[in-house]
Amino acid sequence: MRSGTHSEGWNDLVEELKQLESFFPLLGSDNERDELEEEVQELEELIAAAGEPEDEHSLRALTFLQTELARKRAMLDYIF
């Protein structure tokens, strides 16, 4: 009786893990790396084209882009 309960718990866990896998794509695929590298390149180009911000709104936008660039670079370093 006790092993049956234990077995049911494992089965439930396996089913939950399968559900999680369907929500989260596998990390580290070549296609994902290519997409991430492309996003990094686009952000670098946007930042280079932006130049020096002249107002508070532009400064915030540039700061956001720089933060996103740093985050995506870190993902490249961490995941791949």
Secondary structure, DSSP 8 states (H G I E B T S, - for coil): -HHHHHHHHHHHHHHHHHHHHHHS--TT-HHHHHHHHHHHHHHHHHHHHH-S--SHHHHHHHHHHHHHHHHHHHHHHHH-
